[in-house]
């Protein structure tokens, strides 16, 4: 719906909503959240709650779940990498120690 210049409609909607014109003779208001009535002049004692099923919370929940999964995957990869590095260092030290022992044993026998 085409919105009209607010300066012409400001009084009509009591500065509590946006004015639009369906046709040249009819003006209506799109009231802000807590206001109601034809000209948005009444405070709504029971404003409509924000829907639990609106797409924004669903998107937020999806992003949060995706972030958690990515965090877990990155943590798992980091832990596996750390374990592999430790294992390879330990294996390298053990191999080195075994070679030293073999060399020492050969030198003693000769």
C-alpha positions in Angstrom: 0.0 0.0 0.0 1.4 3.4 -0.8 2.4 5.4 2.2 1.5 9.1 2.3 3.8 11.9 3.3 4.0 11.6 7.1 3.7 15.4 7.6 0.2 15.2 6.2 -0.8 12.1 8.2 1.1 12.7 11.4 -1.9 14.0 13.3 -4.2 11.3 11.9 -2.1 8.5 13.4 -1.2 10.4 16.6 2.5 9.9 15.9 2.0 6.2 16.9 2.0 4.6 13.5 2.4 5.0 9.8 -0.3 6.4 7.7 -1.2 5.0 4.3 -3.9 5.8 1.8 -6.0 3.1 0.1 -7.6 5.6 -2.2 -7.7 9.4 -2.2 -10.6 9.6 0.3 -9.5 6.9 2.8 -6.5 7.1 5.1 -5.6 4.3 7.5 -2.9 3.7 10.1 -0.5 0.9 10.6 0.0 1.2 14.3 3.2 0.6 16.3 3.3 -2.5 18.5 1.6 -1.3 21.6 -1.0 1.0 20.0 -4.3 0.2 18.4 -7.5 1.8 17.2 -8.4 3.5 13.9 -5.9 6.4 14.6 -3.5 4.6 16.8 -4.7 6.6 19.8 -5.3 3.8 22.2 -2.7 1.9 24.1 -3.4 -1.8 23.7 -3.5 -3.4 27.1 -2.7 -6.8 25.6 -0.4 -6.3 22.7 0.1 -9.3 20.4 3.0 -11.4 21.6 5.8 -12.0 19.1 5.1 -15.4 17.7 7.3 -18.3 18.8 7.0 -19.6 15.3 8.4 -16.5 13.5 11.3 -17.3 11.2 13.8 -15.2 13.1 14.1 -17.4 16.1 14.2 -20.5 13.8 17.1 -19.0 11.9 18.8 -18.0 15.1 18.4 -21.5 16.5 19.8 -23.0 13.2 22.8 -20.7 13.3 23.4 -21.5 17.0 23.2 -25.3 16.3 25.5 -25.0 13.3 28.0 -23.0 15.3 28.0 -25.6 18.0 28.6 -28.4 15.5 31.4 -26.5 13.9 33.0 -25.8 17.3 32.8 -29.5 18.2 34.3 -30.5 14.8 37.2 -28.0 15.1 37.8 -29.1 18.7 37.9 -32.8 17.7 40.3 -32.1 14.8 42.6 -30.1 17.1 42.6 -32.9 19.7 43.3 -35.5 17.1 46.1 -33.4 15.7 47.6 -32.9 19.1 47.4 -36.7 19.8 49.1 -37.5 16.5 51.9 -35.0 17.1 52.5 -36.4 20.6 52.5 -39.9 19.3 54.9 -39.1 16.5 57.2 -37.3 18.9 57.1 -40.2 21.4 57.6 -42.7 18.6 60.6 -40.7 17.4 62.1 -40.5 20.9 61.6 -44.3 21.4 63.1 -45.0 18.0 66.0 -42.8 18.7 66.6 -44.4 22.1 66.4 -47.8 20.6 69.0 -46.8 18.0 71.3 -45.4 20.7 71.0 -48.6 22.7 71.8 -50.7 19.6 74.8 -48.5 18.8 76.0 -48.7 22.4 75.6 -52.4 22.4 77.5 -52.8 19.1 80.3 -50.6 20.3 80.6 -52.6 23.5 80.7 -55.9 21.7 83.4 -54.8 19.3 
